[in-house]
Amino acid sequence: MATLRPFRAVRPADSDTAQEVAALPYDVMTSMEARKMTVGRPNSFLHIDRAEIDLPTTIDVYSDEVYLKARDNFNKMFAEGIFIQDKEPCFYIYREIMDGRAQYGIVACASIDEYINGTIKRHELTLEEKEIDRMKHVYVVDANTGPIFLTYRKRDKIDQFVSEWVEFHSPVYDFMSSDDGITHTVWVVDNQEAVSTIVKAFEQVPNLYIADGHHRNASAVRVGLRKREENPSYSPDAEFNYYLSVIFPSDQLKIYDYNRVVKDLNGFKEQEFFGRLTDFFDIERYMGEKYPGPTEPHTFGMYIGKNWYTLRTHQNLINENDCIERLDVTIMQEYILSLILDIKDPRTDKRIDFVGGIRGLGELVKRVNKDAAVAFAMYPTSIEELLAVADQDKIMPPKSTWFEPKLRSGLFVHLLK
C-alpha cells in the first residue's frame, strides 16, 4: 500500500514566472556551471538550490553560509510574490514532453515511514557527504525544494483519471524550457473528490520505487526523523513526516545509457589491455563512419586509440538467473573496471567519470581525445531490470541509470512547517 498525501504547494505565481524559475536538479551540474546558467536569470531556482552562486567563488559549497543564503533567497522570492501558496491541500499533474514522448506524473507527498519500512524501494547506495549536504539544505530552508522522482507499475485506473483530468481542465503552467526544448505542463487537482480518488487508487499500489533522487530521498527522511526528535509529541499529520515527490507509471519512462570514461589503463600498454579484455569478451573493430553504440544487452562500445570497438561478453559469464549478475553495469564493473583497471569503488575513485547518454557518444570521443585513455558506451538498463532489483531489496552498481527528461526544480516546494 502506497500512501500519497496532498499538500499546499508553494509554486510560481503564473506560467511565465514558472518558466523563469524552473531549473534543472542541483546535482546535474557543477557550481561553476550553475553560475553560468543563471546569468540574467535572477528568478532561477538555482539561487535556492545552489545558493553558493550568490556568494564569492571561493566559498565552501558545504558551508553554513550557503544554506542560510538559500533560505534567505527563498524567503525573499516568496515575499516578492514570485511564489504563491495554494490555500488547500492539492495534488498536481506534471507532464513532460521530450522528443515527442510524454510522461505524466502525480505530484504529491510520500511518507518517510514507507521509505523506512521498504514500501518505497531503492536500488542505489548513497554517499554520506551528499546526504548531509541536502539534509542541511532542507533543514535550514525548512522545505523540500527538489522533488524525488518515483515510479510504480502502472494502474489503468490512475492512467484513466490522469487522462480525463488533463482533457477537461486547463493547466496552470505550460512552457518549453529554452535550454533543451522540453515542454512542461502542470494541472492543479484541487477537487476533494478527485483528491480522494488518487489517494484510494494508490492504496492499491503495493510499492513505489525511487527512479532518480536517492540522495534527496534519504536526506528528506533524515530531516523528518530529526524533526521528530526535536518534537517528541509530534502529530502524525505533521508535514515533516512527508516529502515532495513526483510519481510516474513505469511504462512511460525512458532510461538512457550511463557511460564510463577512464583516465588511464592501470599501467597496461594498449595491446596488453586488449589481451586482458579477450579473456572475457570478443572484440570487433567498427569500420563504419558513425558508431551506433551497443544495440543489444551484454555488448559494450569502447573508444580507444581513435577507434571504436564492440565488446561482446562471453556467454559463460552471463548469469541470467540473478537480477544483479545479469546487468550490463555489473559485467562492466566486475570484468573491466575492477579486474583489469583496478577501479574497485567507482563511487569514490577519481580515475573514472560518468557521462549521461543524453550527451551522445561524441562526448566520449571528446573526453578520450582530451584527457582520458578509454571510454565505454553502455546498453541502457531497462526499467524492468530496475524494478526487479528493487523488489529483491538489492543494490545496483553505481551509475546504472540515467533518466530523461529531468524533473524541473522550483515548480513545487513543500514546506515542512
C-alpha positions as a Markdown table, in Angstrom:
| # | Residue | x | y | z |
|---|---|---|---|---|
| 1 | Met | 0.0 | 0.0 | 0.0 |
| 2 | Ala | 1.4 | 3.4 | -1.0 |
| 3 | Thr | 0.3 | 6.5 | 0.9 |
| 4 | Leu | 0.1 | 9.7 | -1.1 |
| 5 | Arg | -0.7 | 12.9 | 0.7 |
| 6 | Pro | -1.9 | 16.2 | -0.9 |
| 7 | Phe | -0.2 | 19.4 | 0.2 |
| 8 | Arg | -0.3 | 23.1 | -0.2 |
| 9 | Ala | 2.4 | 23.7 | -2.7 |
| 10 | Val | 4.5 | 26.8 | -2.8 |
| 11 | Arg | 4.8 | 27.4 | -6.5 |
| 12 | Pro | 5.4 | 30.1 | -9.2 |
| 13 | Ala | 2.7 | 32.7 | -9.5 |
| 14 | Asp | 1.9 | 32.0 | -13.2 |
| 15 | Ser | 3.2 | 30.2 | -16.3 |
| 16 | Asp | 5.7 | 33.0 | -17.3 |
| 17 | Thr | 7.1 | 33.0 | -13.8 |
| 18 | Ala | 7.3 | 29.2 | -13.8 |
| 19 | Gln | 9.4 | 29.4 | -17.0 |
| 20 | Glu | 11.8 | 31.9 | -15.3 |
| 21 | Val | 12.0 | 29.9 | -12.1 |
| 22 | Ala | 12.2 | 26.3 | -13.3 |
| 23 | Ala | 15.7 | 24.8 | -13.1 |
| 24 | Leu | 17.5 | 21.5 | -13.6 |
| 25 | Pro | 18.2 | 19.5 | -10.5 |
| 26 | Tyr | 21.1 | 20.8 | -8.4 |
| 27 | Asp | 23.1 | 17.7 | -8.8 |
| 28 | Val | 23.4 | 17.5 | -12.6 |
| 29 | Met | 25.8 | 20.5 | -12.8 |
| 30 | Thr | 28.9 | 21.9 | -11.2 |
| 31 | Ser | 28.9 | 25.1 | -9.1 |
| 32 | Met | 30.6 | 27.0 | -12.0 |
| 33 | Glu | 28.1 | 25.7 | -14.5 |
| 34 | Ala | 25.3 | 26.8 | -12.2 |
| 35 | Arg | 26.8 | 30.3 | -12.1 |
| 36 | Lys | 26.9 | 30.5 | -15.9 |
| 37 | Met | 23.3 | 29.1 | -16.2 |
| 38 | Thr | 21.9 | 31.9 | -14.0 |
| 39 | Val | 23.4 | 34.9 | -15.8 |
| 40 | Gly | 20.5 | 37.2 | -16.5 |
| 41 | Arg | 18.1 | 34.8 | -14.6 |
| 42 | Pro | 17.5 | 36.4 | -11.2 |
| 43 | Asn | 14.5 | 34.2 | -10.5 |
| 44 | Ser | 16.1 | 30.9 | -11.3 |
| 45 | Phe | 15.5 | 28.3 | -8.6 |
| 46 | Leu | 19.3 | 27.7 | -8.7 |
| 47 | His | 19.6 | 30.7 | -6.5 |
| 48 | Ile | 17.9 | 28.5 | -3.8 |
| 49 | Asp | 19.2 | 25.0 | -4.8 |
| 50 | Arg | 22.8 | 26.2 | -5.5 |
| 51 | Ala | 22.9 | 29.3 | -3.3 |
| 52 | Glu | 26.7 | 29.5 | -3.4 |
| 53 | Ile | 26.3 | 31.1 | -6.9 |
| 54 | Asp | 25.3 | 34.3 | -5.0 |
| 55 | Leu | 28.4 | 34.2 | -2.8 |
| 56 | Pro | 32.2 | 34.5 | -3.7 |
| 57 | Thr | 33.6 | 31.8 | -5.9 |
| 58 | Thr | 36.0 | 30.9 | -3.0 |
| 59 | Ile | 33.1 | 29.8 | -0.8 |
| 60 | Asp | 33.0 | 26.3 | 0.5 |
| 61 | Val | 29.8 | 24.9 | -1.0 |
| 62 | Tyr | 29.1 | 23.0 | 2.1 |
| 63 | Ser | 29.4 | 25.9 | 4.5 |
| 64 | Asp | 26.6 | 27.1 | 6.7 |
| 65 | Glu | 26.6 | 30.4 | 4.9 |
| 66 | Val | 25.4 | 28.7 | 1.7 |
| 67 | Tyr | 22.4 | 27.1 | 3.4 |
| 68 | Leu | 21.5 | 30.4 | 5.1 |
| 69 | Lys | 21.7 | 32.1 | 1.7 |
| 70 | Ala | 19.4 | 29.5 | 0.3 |
| 71 | Arg | 16.8 | 30.2 | 3.0 |
| 72 | Asp | 17.1 | 34.0 | 2.5 |
| 73 | Asn | 16.7 | 33.7 | -1.2 |
| 74 | Phe | 13.7 | 31.5 | -0.9 |
| 75 | Asn | 12.0 | 33.8 | 1.7 |
| 76 | Lys | 12.8 | 36.8 | -0.5 |
| 77 | Met | 11.2 | 35.3 | -3.6 |
| 78 | Phe | 8.2 | 34.2 | -1.6 |
| 79 | Ala | 7.7 | 37.7 | -0.1 |
| 80 | Glu | 8.1 | 39.3 | -3.5 |
| 81 | Gly | 5.2 | 37.3 | -4.9 |
| 82 | Ile | 7.3 | 35.2 | -7.3 |
| 83 | Phe | 5.9 | 32.2 | -5.4 |
| 84 | Ile | 2.4 | 31.7 | -4.1 |
| 85 | Gln | 0.9 | 29.0 | -1.9 |
| 86 | Asp | -2.3 | 27.1 | -2.5 |
| 87 | Lys | -4.9 | 27.6 | 0.2 |
| 88 | Glu | -5.9 | 24.0 | 0.4 |
| 89 | Pro | -4.0 | 20.7 | 0.0 |
| 90 | Cys | -3.9 | 19.6 | -3.6 |
| 91 | Phe | -2.4 | 17.1 | -5.9 |
| 92 | Tyr | -0.8 | 18.2 | -9.1 |
| 93 | Ile | -0.3 | 16.5 | -12.5 |
| 94 | Tyr | 3.1 | 17.2 | -14.1 |
| 95 | Arg | 3.6 | 16.4 | -17.8 |
| 96 | Glu | 6.9 | 16.5 | -19.6 |
| 97 | Ile | 7.3 | 16.0 | -23.3 |
| 98 | Met | 10.7 | 15.2 | -24.8 |
| 99 | Asp | 11.2 | 14.2 | -28.4 |
| 100 | Gly | 7.5 | 13.6 | -28.8 |
| 101 | Arg | 7.4 | 11.3 | -25.8 |
| 102 | Ala | 5.1 | 12.3 | -22.9 |
| 103 | Gln | 5.2 | 11.2 | -19.3 |
| 104 | Tyr | 2.6 | 12.2 | -16.7 |
| 105 | Gly | 3.3 | 12.2 | -13.0 |
| 106 | Ile | 1.3 | 12.8 | -9.9 |
| 107 | Val | 3.0 | 15.5 | -7.7 |
| 108 | Ala | 2.3 | 14.5 | -4.0 |
| 109 | Cys | 4.0 | 13.9 | -0.7 |
| 110 | Ala | 5.2 | 10.4 | 0.1 |
| 111 | Ser | 5.7 | 9.0 | 3.6 |
| 112 | Ile | 9.1 | 8.8 | 5.3 |
| 113 | Asp | 7.8 | 5.8 | 7.2 |
| 114 | Glu | 7.2 | 4.0 | 3.9 |
| 115 | Tyr | 10.8 | 4.6 | 2.9 |
| 116 | Ile | 11.9 | 3.3 | 6.2 |
| 117 | Asn | 9.8 | 0.1 | 6.1 |
| 118 | Gly | 10.6 | -0.6 | 2.4 |
| 119 | Thr | 7.3 | 0.2 | 0.8 |
| 120 | Ile | 9.3 | 2.8 | -1.1 |
| 121 | Lys | 12.1 | 0.9 | -2.6 |
| 122 | Arg | 15.6 | 2.0 | -3.6 |
| 123 | His | 18.2 | 0.5 | -6.0 |
| 124 | Glu | 21.3 | 2.6 | -5.3 |
| 125 | Leu | 23.5 | 3.4 | -2.3 |
| 126 | Thr | 24.2 | 7.0 | -1.4 |
| 127 | Leu | 27.2 | 8.9 | -0.3 |
| 128 | Glu | 27.2 | 10.3 | 3.2 |
| 129 | Glu | 28.7 | 13.7 | 2.2 |
| 130 | Lys | 25.9 | 14.2 | -0.4 |
| 131 | Glu | 23.2 | 13.1 | 2.0 |
| 132 | Ile | 24.4 | 15.6 | 4.7 |
| 133 | Asp | 24.6 | 18.4 | 2.2 |
| 134 | Arg | 20.9 | 18.0 | 1.1 |
| 135 | Met | 19.8 | 17.3 | 4.7 |
| 136 | Lys | 21.3 | 20.7 | 5.8 |
| 137 | His | 19.8 | 22.4 | 2.9 |
| 138 | Val | 16.3 | 21.0 | 3.5 |
| 139 | Tyr | 16.5 | 21.6 | 7.3 |
| 140 | Val | 17.7 | 25.2 | 7.1 |
| 141 | Val | 15.3 | 26.2 | 4.3 |
| 142 | Asp | 12.6 | 24.2 | 6.2 |
| 143 | Ala | 11.2 | 22.9 | 2.9 |
| 144 | Asn | 11.6 | 20.1 | 0.4 |
| 145 | Thr | 12.9 | 22.1 | -2.5 |
| 146 | Gly | 13.7 | 19.3 | -5.0 |
| 147 | Pro | 11.2 | 16.6 | -5.9 |
| 148 | Ile | 12.1 | 12.9 | -5.7 |
| 149 | Phe | 11.4 | 11.0 | -8.9 |
| 150 | Leu | 9.4 | 7.9 | -8.0 |
| 151 | Thr | 7.7 | 5.3 | -10.2 |
| 152 | Tyr | 5.2 | 2.4 | -9.9 |
| 153 | Arg | 3.9 | -0.4 | -12.0 |
| 154 | Lys | 1.1 | 1.2 | -14.0 |
| 155 | Arg | -2.5 | 1.1 | -12.9 |
| 156 | Asp | -5.2 | 1.6 | -15.5 |
| 157 | Lys | -7.4 | 3.4 | -13.0 |
| 158 | Ile | -4.7 | 6.0 | -12.4 |
| 159 | Asp | -4.0 | 6.4 | -16.1 |
| 160 | Gln | -7.7 | 6.9 | -16.8 |
| 161 | Phe | -8.0 | 9.5 | -14.0 |
| 162 | Val | -5.0 | 11.5 | -15.3 |
| 163 | Ser | -6.2 | 11.3 | -18.9 |
| 164 | Glu | -9.6 | 12.6 | -18.1 |
| 165 | Trp | -8.4 | 15.4 | -15.8 |
| 166 | Val | -6.0 | 16.9 | -18.3 |
| 167 | Glu | -8.6 | 16.7 | -21.0 |
| 168 | Phe | -11.3 | 18.6 | -19.1 |
| 169 | His | -9.2 | 21.1 | -17.1 |
| 170 | Ser | -6.8 | 23.9 | -18.0 |
| 171 | Pro | -3.2 | 23.8 | -17.0 |
| 172 | Val | -1.7 | 26.5 | -14.7 |
| 173 | Tyr | 1.7 | 26.2 | -16.4 |
| 174 | Asp | 2.6 | 25.3 | -19.9 |
| 175 | Phe | 6.0 | 26.3 | -21.3 |
| 176 | Met | 9.1 | 25.0 | -23.1 |
| 177 | Ser | 12.5 | 25.2 | -21.4 |
| 178 | Ser | 14.8 | 27.1 | -23.7 |
| 179 | Asp | 17.9 | 25.1 | -22.9 |
| 180 | Asp | 16.6 | 21.7 | -24.0 |
| 181 | Gly | 13.3 | 22.1 | -25.7 |
| 182 | Ile | 11.3 | 20.0 | -23.2 |
| 183 | Thr | 7.7 | 21.0 | -22.6 |
| 184 | His | 6.5 | 21.3 | -19.1 |
| 185 | Thr | 2.7 | 21.4 | -18.2 |
| 186 | Val | 1.1 | 21.4 | -14.8 |
| 187 | Trp | -2.5 | 20.9 | -13.7 |
| 188 | Val | -3.8 | 21.5 | -10.2 |
| 189 | Val | -6.1 | 18.8 | -8.8 |
| 190 | Asp | -8.0 | 20.7 | -6.1 |
| 191 | Asn | -11.4 | 18.9 | -6.2 |
| 192 | Gln | -11.7 | 17.0 | -3.0 |
| 193 | Glu | -13.5 | 14.1 | -4.6 |
| 194 | Ala | -10.6 | 13.9 | -7.2 |
| 195 | Val | -8.0 | 14.1 | -4.4 |
| 196 | Ser | -9.8 | 11.2 | -2.7 |
| 197 | Thr | -9.8 | 9.2 | -5.9 |
| 198 | Ile | -6.0 | 9.5 | -6.2 |
| 199 | Val | -5.4 | 8.5 | -2.6 |
| 200 | Lys | -7.6 | 5.4 | -2.9 |
| 201 | Ala | -6.0 | 4.4 | -6.2 |
| 202 | Phe | -2.5 | 4.5 | -4.8 |
| 203 | Glu | -3.7 | 2.5 | -1.7 |
| 204 | Gln | -3.9 | -0.4 | -4.3 |
| 205 | Val | -0.3 | 0.1 | -5.4 |
| 206 | Pro | 1.9 | -2.2 | -3.3 |
| 207 | Asn | 5.2 | -0.4 | -3.8 |
| 208 | Leu | 6.7 | 2.8 | -5.1 |
| 209 | Tyr | 10.3 | 2.9 | -6.4 |
| 210 | Ile | 12.9 | 5.5 | -6.5 |
| 211 | Ala | 13.8 | 6.1 | -10.1 |
| 212 | Asp | 16.1 | 9.2 | -9.6 |
| 213 | Gly | 17.0 | 11.2 | -6.5 |
| 214 | His | 18.3 | 8.7 | -3.9 |
| 215 | His | 20.3 | 11.4 | -2.1 |
| 216 | Arg | 17.3 | 13.8 | -2.0 |
| 217 | Asn | 15.1 | 11.0 | -0.7 |
| 218 | Ala | 17.4 | 9.8 | 2.0 |
| 219 | Ser | 18.1 | 13.5 | 3.1 |
| 220 | Ala | 14.3 | 14.2 | 3.3 |
| 221 | Val | 13.9 | 11.2 | 5.5 |
| 222 | Arg | 16.8 | 12.2 | 7.8 |
| 223 | Val | 15.3 | 15.7 | 8.2 |
| 224 | Gly | 11.9 | 14.2 | 9.1 |
| 225 | Leu | 13.5 | 12.0 | 11.7 |
| 226 | Arg | 15.5 | 14.8 | 13.1 |
| 227 | Lys | 12.3 | 16.9 | 13.5 |
| 228 | Arg | 10.6 | 14.1 | 15.2 |
| 229 | Glu | 13.4 | 14.0 | 17.8 |
| 230 | Glu | 13.0 | 17.8 | 18.3 |
| 231 | Asn | 9.2 | 17.4 | 18.7 |
| 232 | Pro | 8.6 | 14.3 | 20.7 |
| 233 | Ser | 4.9 | 14.9 | 20.8 |
| 234 | Tyr | 4.6 | 15.4 | 17.1 |
| 235 | Ser | 1.4 | 14.8 | 15.2 |
| 236 | Pro | 1.3 | 12.0 | 12.6 |
| 237 | Asp | -0.1 | 14.7 | 10.3 |
| 238 | Ala | 3.0 | 16.9 | 10.7 |
| 239 | Glu | 4.3 | 18.0 | 7.3 |
| 240 | Phe | 7.8 | 16.8 | 8.1 |
| 241 | Asn | 6.6 | 13.2 | 8.1 |
| 242 | Tyr | 6.2 | 13.5 | 4.3 |
| 243 | Tyr | 8.4 | 14.6 | 1.4 |
| 244 | Leu | 7.9 | 16.1 | -2.1 |
| 245 | Ser | 7.7 | 13.5 | -4.9 |
| 246 | Val | 6.6 | 13.1 | -8.5 |
| 247 | Ile | 5.3 | 9.7 | -9.2 |
| 248 | Phe | 5.2 | 8.3 | -12.8 |
| 249 | Pro | 4.0 | 5.0 | -14.2 |
| 250 | Ser | 7.0 | 2.9 | -15.2 |
| 251 | Asp | 5.8 | 2.2 | -18.7 |
| 252 | Gln | 6.1 | 5.9 | -19.6 |
| 253 | Leu | 9.7 | 6.2 | -18.5 |
| 254 | Lys | 12.9 | 6.0 | -20.5 |
| 255 | Ile | 16.3 | 5.1 | -19.2 |
| 256 | Tyr | 19.3 | 6.3 | -21.2 |
| 257 | Asp | 22.8 | 4.7 | -21.2 |
| 258 | Tyr | 25.1 | 5.9 | -18.5 |
| 259 | Asn | 28.6 | 5.7 | -20.0 |
| 260 | Arg | 32.1 | 5.4 | -18.5 |
| 261 | Val | 35.3 | 7.3 | -19.1 |
| 262 | Val | 38.5 | 6.1 | -17.5 |
| 263 | Lys | 41.7 | 8.3 | -17.3 |
| 264 | Asp | 44.3 | 5.6 | -17.6 |
| 265 | Leu | 44.8 | 1.9 | -18.4 |
| 266 | Asn | 46.1 | 0.9 | -15.0 |
| 267 | Gly | 49.7 | 0.7 | -16.3 |
| 268 | Phe | 48.9 | -1.5 | -19.3 |
| 269 | Lys | 50.0 | -0.7 | -22.7 |
| 270 | Glu | 47.2 | -0.7 | -25.2 |
| 271 | Gln | 48.0 | -4.1 | -26.7 |
| 272 | Glu | 48.2 | -5.6 | -23.2 |
| 273 | Phe | 44.9 | -4.1 | -22.3 |
| 274 | Phe | 43.3 | -5.7 | -25.4 |
| 275 | Gly | 44.8 | -9.0 | -24.4 |
| 276 | Arg | 43.2 | -8.9 | -21.0 |
| 277 | Leu | 39.9 | -8.0 | -22.5 |
| 278 | Thr | 39.9 | -11.1 | -24.7 |
| 279 | Asp | 39.7 | -13.3 | -21.6 |
| 280 | Phe | 36.1 | -12.0 | -21.2 |
| 281 | Phe | 34.9 | -10.5 | -24.5 |
| 282 | Asp | 35.0 | -11.0 | -28.2 |
| 283 | Ile | 36.3 | -7.7 | -29.8 |
| 284 | Glu | 35.4 | -6.3 | -33.2 |
| 285 | Arg | 36.7 | -3.0 | -34.6 |
| 286 | Tyr | 34.0 | -0.8 | -36.0 |
| 287 | Met | 34.8 | 0.2 | -39.6 |
| 288 | Gly | 31.9 | 2.4 | -40.4 |
| 289 | Glu | 31.7 | 6.2 | -40.3 |
| 290 | Lys | 29.5 | 6.7 | -37.3 |
| 291 | Tyr | 29.5 | 4.2 | -34.4 |
| 292 | Pro | 25.8 | 3.5 | -33.4 |
| 293 | Gly | 26.6 | 2.3 | -29.9 |
| 294 | Pro | 25.7 | -1.1 | -28.5 |
| 295 | Thr | 22.5 | -2.5 | -30.0 |
| 296 | Glu | 21.7 | -5.3 | -27.6 |
| 297 | Pro | 22.3 | -6.4 | -24.0 |
| 298 | His | 25.7 | -7.7 | -22.9 |
| 299 | Thr | 27.6 | -5.7 | -25.6 |
| 300 | Phe | 29.7 | -2.6 | -25.0 |
| 301 | Gly | 31.1 | 0.1 | -27.1 |
| 302 | Met | 34.8 | 1.0 | -26.5 |
| 303 | Tyr | 36.6 | 4.0 | -27.8 |
| 304 | Ile | 40.4 | 3.9 | -27.6 |
| 305 | Gly | 43.2 | 5.0 | -29.8 |
| 306 | Lys | 40.9 | 6.9 | -32.2 |
| 307 | Asn | 38.8 | 3.8 | -32.9 |
| 308 | Trp | 35.5 | 2.3 | -31.8 |
| 309 | Tyr | 35.2 | -1.3 | -30.9 |
| 310 | Thr | 32.3 | -3.6 | -29.9 |
| 311 | Leu | 32.9 | -5.9 | -27.0 |
| 312 | Arg | 30.6 | -9.0 | -26.8 |
| 313 | Thr | 30.5 | -10.7 | -23.4 |
| 314 | His | 31.4 | -14.4 | -23.4 |
| 315 | Gln | 28.3 | -16.4 | -22.8 |
| 316 | Asn | 29.6 | -18.3 | -19.8 |
| 317 | Leu | 29.9 | -15.0 | -17.8 |
| 318 | Ile | 26.2 | -14.1 | -18.1 |
| 319 | Asn | 24.0 | -15.3 | -15.3 |
| 320 | Glu | 20.5 | -14.6 | -16.5 |
| 321 | Asn | 19.1 | -16.1 | -13.2 |
| 322 | Asp | 20.5 | -13.4 | -11.0 |
| 323 | Cys | 18.9 | -9.9 | -11.2 |
| 324 | Ile | 22.3 | -8.2 | -10.3 |
| 325 | Glu | 24.8 | -10.5 | -12.1 |
| 326 | Arg | 23.0 | -10.3 | -15.4 |
| 327 | Leu | 23.1 | -6.5 | -15.5 |
| 328 | Asp | 25.5 | -5.0 | -18.1 |
| 329 | Val | 26.7 | -2.5 | -15.5 |
| 330 | Thr | 27.7 | -5.4 | -13.3 |
| 331 | Ile | 29.6 | -7.1 | -16.1 |
| 332 | Met | 31.3 | -3.9 | -16.8 |
| 333 | Gln | 32.2 | -3.3 | -13.2 |
| 334 | Glu | 33.4 | -6.8 | -12.5 |
| 335 | Tyr | 35.3 | -7.8 | -15.6 |
| 336 | Ile | 36.7 | -4.5 | -16.9 |
| 337 | Leu | 36.7 | -1.8 | -14.2 |
| 338 | Ser | 37.6 | -4.0 | -11.2 |
| 339 | Leu | 39.6 | -6.9 | -12.6 |
| 340 | Ile | 41.5 | -5.1 | -15.3 |
| 341 | Leu | 41.5 | -1.4 | -14.5 |
| 342 | Asp | 41.6 | -1.8 | -10.6 |
| 343 | Ile | 38.7 | 0.5 | -10.0 |
| 344 | Lys | 37.1 | -1.2 | -7.0 |
| 345 | Asp | 34.7 | 1.6 | -5.9 |
| 346 | Pro | 33.5 | 3.7 | -8.8 |
| 347 | Arg | 31.6 | 6.0 | -6.4 |
| 348 | Thr | 34.8 | 7.4 | -5.0 |
| 349 | Asp | 37.6 | 6.5 | -7.5 |
| 350 | Lys | 38.9 | 9.7 | -9.2 |
| 351 | Arg | 40.1 | 7.8 | -12.2 |
| 352 | Ile | 36.6 | 7.2 | -13.5 |
| 353 | Asp | 33.9 | 9.6 | -14.7 |
| 354 | Phe | 30.4 | 9.0 | -15.9 |
| 355 | Val | 28.6 | 10.6 | -18.8 |
| 356 | Gly | 24.8 | 10.5 | -19.3 |
| 357 | Gly | 23.8 | 9.1 | -22.7 |
| 358 | Ile | 21.8 | 12.3 | -23.4 |
| 359 | Arg | 25.2 | 13.9 | -24.3 |
| 360 | Gly | 25.7 | 11.4 | -27.1 |
| 361 | Leu | 28.7 | 9.2 | -28.0 |
| 362 | Gly | 30.5 | 12.3 | -29.3 |
| 363 | Glu | 31.1 | 13.3 | -25.7 |
| 364 | Leu | 33.0 | 10.1 | -25.1 |
| 365 | Val | 35.2 | 10.7 | -28.1 |
| 366 | Lys | 35.8 | 14.3 | -27.0 |
| 367 | Arg | 36.8 | 13.1 | -23.5 |
| 368 | Val | 39.2 | 10.4 | -24.7 |
| 369 | Asn | 40.8 | 12.8 | -27.2 |
| 370 | Lys | 41.3 | 15.4 | -24.5 |
| 371 | Asp | 42.2 | 13.8 | -21.1 |
| 372 | Ala | 41.2 | 10.1 | -20.8 |
| 373 | Ala | 42.5 | 6.8 | -22.0 |
| 374 | Val | 39.4 | 4.8 | -22.8 |
| 375 | Ala | 35.6 | 5.2 | -22.8 |
| 376 | Phe | 32.8 | 2.6 | -22.7 |
| 377 | Ala | 29.4 | 3.0 | -24.2 |
| 378 | Met | 26.7 | 1.1 | -22.3 |
| 379 | Tyr | 23.5 | -0.5 | -23.4 |
| 380 | Pro | 20.8 | 1.1 | -21.3 |
| 381 | Thr | 19.5 | -0.6 | -18.2 |
| 382 | Ser | 15.7 | -1.4 | -18.6 |
| 383 | Ile | 13.0 | -0.2 | -16.2 |
| 384 | Glu | 12.0 | -3.8 | -15.6 |
| 385 | Glu | 15.6 | -4.6 | -14.5 |
| 386 | Leu | 15.5 | -1.7 | -12.1 |
| 387 | Leu | 12.2 | -2.9 | -10.6 |
| 388 | Ala | 13.4 | -6.5 | -10.3 |
| 389 | Val | 16.5 | -5.4 | -8.4 |
| 390 | Ala | 14.5 | -3.2 | -6.0 |
| 391 | Asp | 11.8 | -5.9 | -5.5 |
| 392 | Gln | 14.6 | -8.2 | -4.2 |
| 393 | Asp | 16.0 | -5.4 | -2.0 |
| 394 | Lys | 19.3 | -5.5 | -3.8 |
| 395 | Ile | 21.5 | -2.7 | -4.9 |
| 396 | Met | 22.7 | -1.9 | -8.5 |
| 397 | Pro | 26.3 | -0.9 | -9.2 |
| 398 | Pro | 26.7 | 2.9 | -9.1 |
| 399 | Lys | 25.6 | 5.0 | -12.0 |
| 400 | Ser | 23.4 | 2.3 | -13.5 |
| 401 | Thr | 20.6 | 4.5 | -14.8 |
| 402 | Trp | 20.2 | 7.9 | -16.4 |
| 403 | Phe | 16.6 | 9.2 | -16.7 |
| 404 | Glu | 15.5 | 11.8 | -19.1 |
| 405 | Pro | 13.7 | 14.2 | -19.1 |
| 406 | Lys | 14.9 | 15.5 | -15.7 |
| 407 | Leu | 12.3 | 17.0 | -13.4 |
| 408 | Arg | 12.5 | 20.7 | -13.0 |
| 409 | Ser | 13.0 | 22.1 | -9.6 |
| 410 | Gly | 11.1 | 25.2 | -8.4 |
| 411 | Leu | 7.7 | 24.3 | -9.8 |
| 412 | Phe | 6.7 | 22.8 | -6.4 |
| 413 | Val | 8.1 | 23.4 | -2.9 |
| 414 | His | 6.8 | 21.5 | 0.1 |
| 415 | Leu | 7.0 | 23.5 | 3.4 |
| 416 | Leu | 7.8 | 21.4 | 6.5 |
| 417 | Lys | 6.0 | 23.7 | 8.9 |
